[in-house]
Amino acid sequence: MTKTSYKASPIKTAAKVYKASPIKKPLRAARSTKAEMIQFRSDLLDIVSEMQPMTVRQVFYQATVRGFVDKSEAGYNKVQINLVHMRRSGELPYEWLADNTRWVRRPTTYDSVQAAIDDTARFYRKALWRDIDSYVEVWLEKDALSGVVYPITSTYDVPLHVARGYASLSFLHGAAEYIKDLSIPAYIYHLGDFDPSGVNAGEKIEQTLREMAPDADIIFERIAVNEDQISDLPSRPTKMSDSRSKGFGDISVELDAIAPQDLRDLIETTIQRHLPIEQLEILQVAEASERTMIRGLAAMATQQTGEESQYN
């Protein structure tokens, strides 16, 4: 039987508490002095070094709550322009900022069979969930944030679905086809903006998955951003131009407003409901042992091939 599900998560984003505040109107400010610009870039570097990987928009939100820039389009542009300069000048490592909106597909090739075996050993992962009585997926509204949370979902061997707002019917069908064949409950954890479209997009994902996999045991939970979390986060006015804004409320909060580490902690805590950390550590030890075994078998095969070639 399908379980009911949609509920606000009791989990709070940890660390610092920031009170909601309206977006300020852009101000015409005097040009910064050289000393002020150096200090500003140093402040940005402190933010990113502490929280990386993070998106440019996340850096902007963290800069606003610290009072480094106004919460305005001009403030965002100032952060973005300076981050570009800092990366090009070598002050800021490129890999500290995540951008998964652009990507390249490149085939994997090897110089030798030995290189392929070495690669297999290096990336070997043990199936962590084979003996767990639940199946877990994380659904993310924003592609740009996938690089921020992937280190957690990857570590815990949890599928990360990037829906990009309203997921396409084909994308949802593929997800439902997998879920419908499971013999265990499927827990779907969704993260999106707290605004009329962001909340509705999550509701549509749940509704469509249930329609396409009617016999599956689906537990759908939105873990961010929920109404009980918004008082701790920078806010913006709800867009009245959104056709779904009627009755929603005046305050909206973007998922990017959650500090990157708080977002990763939230996802990790949620996953650990199903896979305790002690069990993960045991599985990781077994994984390391099996990776060593693969390397040993590869070395034996290489030695045997070398010996046979001497007699041919």
N, C-alpha and C positions, 0 to 999 in steps of 0.2 A: 504494500500500500504506500502511496506517495505521502511523504510527511509535509506538513505545513512548514512555512519557513521564514518568510520575509520579516526581519526584525532588525532593529538598530543594535549594533554591536556595543557591548558594555566596555570594550577595550578603549582606553584613552591613549592618545599619543603621549609618550613620555617626555621627560626632560622639562624644558621651559614652558611657561604658560604665557600666551600672548592674547590680549583682549581684542575682540573684533573692533575694527575701525573702518569708517567709510573711505573710499578712494578720494584723494584730494584732487582738486583741479590743478592742471599744470600751471606752474609759476614761471615767470620769466626771470631767470636768475643771472647774476653777473658771472662772467667767465671765471672758472677756477684758476687759482694761481698754480704754479708748478709744484709748490710744496703741498698744496691741497690735493692735487691730482695724484702725487706720489703716495700720500696718506690714504686716499680713497682706494687706490689699487692694492695697497698693503692690506686694507680692511677686507677687500674682496678675496684676496689670497688667503687670508685667515679663515674666511667662511668656507671656501672650497677645499682647502687642505684638511679642515676638520670634518667635512661632511661628504666628500667625494666617494663615488661618482654621483654627480647631480646635474640637472639640466640648467640652462641659462635662466629659465623662468623661476626655478627653485632658488637660484642665487639671488635673483631680484627680490623674491619674497623675504628671504632671510636678511637682505640689506635693508628692506623697509622696516622690519620689526626692530632692527638695531638703530634706526634713525639715520642711516647713511644716505638714503635717497627718499624722495616723495613717492607715495604709491600712486603713480601716474604714468602715462605713456612716455613722458619725458624722462622719468626715473628709470623705466625699463630700458629705454634707448641708451641712457648713460651707462647702465650696467653692461648691456650687450656690446657696445662699442669698446669699452675698456677691456672686457674679457677677450675680444678679438685682438686688441693690441698686446695684451699680456701673453697670449698664446704665441703670437708671431714673434715677440721679442724674446721668448724663452722663459719668461717669468712664471708661466703657468703651464704645466704639462697638458698636452692635448687630451690624454686619456682620462683626465679628471672631470671632464665635461662629457656627458652622455648625449648622443644624438642618434636615435634609432629610426628617425623618419627617412633617412637615406641609407641605402645599403647596396652591396654588390654581391652577386653570386659568382663564385670562382670555383672551378672544379679542383678536387684534391688529387694530386699526382705525386708519385714517388720516384726516386732515382734507382731504387732497388727493392727487392722483396724484404730484405733486412730492415730497410727504412720504414716500410709499411708495417712490419711486425712491431718495431719499436714504437711507432705512432699508436698502434692498437693498444699496446701495454700502457702507454702514457695516459691515454684517454679512457681506459677501461673503467666502467662504472658498474657496480653491483646493483641489482634491482632491489631497492630498499623496501618496496611496498608489497612484495610478493606474499608475505605472511601477515599482512595487516588487514583488519576486517573493515576497511573503508578505503575509498578512492577520493583523492583531493585534486582540485584544479583551482588556479587563481586566474581571475578574469580582470583585465586592466583596460580602462577606458582609453587611456592615452598611450600612443606608441612611443612618444618621446620619453616616457618614464620607464619603459621596459628595461633599458640598460641600468636603471637605478635599482630595480628590484630583482633582476635576473640572478645576481649573485646568491640570493637567498633561495629562490625557487630551484635553481640549479643544484645547490648544495643538498637540498632535501628531495631531489629527484621528483619535483612537482611540475606538471605542465603549466606553462604560462600562456594564456590566451589573450592576445591584444585585439580588442573588439573595435577600436577606433570609433567610439561613440555607439551609434546604432549598427550592430553587427549585420553583415549581409546574410541573406537566407541560406546561401551555399555554405558559408562558414558555420552557421548554426546547425545546419543539417549534418555536416561532418562531425561536429562535436556530439550531437544527439545519437548518431549511429554508433559511436564508440560507447557512450554511456548506456544505451539500451541493452547492450550485450553483457553488462556487468552483473555479477551475482551478489554484489555488495553495495551498500549505500554510496552514492556519489555526492560529495560535498563541494559545492561551487561557491567560492568566495569572491565577491565582486568589489572593485574599487573604482570610483568615479567622482566627478564633480558634484558638489551639493548645489545644484541649480535645477530648474524645471526639466531641462532636457537630459541632464546627467542622471537624475534619479529615474526618469521615465525610461531611459535607455537600458538601465539595469532591470527594470520591471519587464520590459519587452524581451530581454534575453531569457529571463526565468520563464515567462509565459510561453515563449516559442520552444524552449527545450522541453517543457512539460508536454506540449502538444505533439512534438515530434518523437518523444520517448515516453509515451503515456504509462507504460508499465514499470519504468525505472524508478528506483527509490532515490529521489533527488531532494537534497537539503540545500536550499539556496540562501545565502546570507550576504548582505551588503555590509562590509566591515569598514568602509570609508568612502566618502565623507558622510557622516550621519549627523542628525540634528543635535545629538548630545555631545558632539565634538566641536561644533563651530565656535563656541565661546572662547576656545583656546587658540583660534587660528585667525590670521588676517582675512578680512572679508571684502566683498565688493557688492554694490547694489545689484539686485536681480534685474535682468534685462526684461523690461516690460514689453519689448518687441517679440519676445518668445511667446508663441501661441499657448504654451502650457503654463504660463506664469500666473494665471488667475488663481488666487487662493494659496499660492506657494509661500509668500512672505517677501519681505524687503531685502533680506540678506542672502547672498550666495557665497560659496567658498569653493575655490578650485582645489583639486587634488594636489596640485603643485605647491599649495601653501603649507602642506605638512612637511616638516624638515625631513630630508632624505633618510637619516638614520632612524627617525621615529617611524617612517613608512616601512623600512626594512624590519624594524623590531616588531611592528604590528603584524606583518605577514609571517614572520618567524614564529611568534607566539601563537598565532592561529594554526599554523601547520603542526606545531608541537602538541596541540590538543590530540592529534591522532598518532604522531610519531615521537614518543618521548626522547629527550636528548640522550639518555643512557642507552637506549636501543640504537640510536644513530651512531654513537661512538663504537658500539660493538660491531655494527655493520661496516663502519669505515676501517676498522682494524682488519676484518676479513677481506675487504676490498683491497687493501694495501698488500696483504699476503698473496692474494690471487694475482695481483699485478706483477709481483715478483716472480710468481710461478710462470706467467706468460713470458717474461723476459728470459727465464731459465730454459723453457722449451724452445724459444727462438734461438738461443745460443747453441743448444744441442743440435738443432736442425742445421744451423750454419756450419757447425763443425763437421757434421755428417756429410753435408754437401761438399765441403772442401776435401774431405778424405776420399769421397767417391771420384771427384774430379782428378785426383792424382793417379787413379788407376785407369782412366779413360784416355 
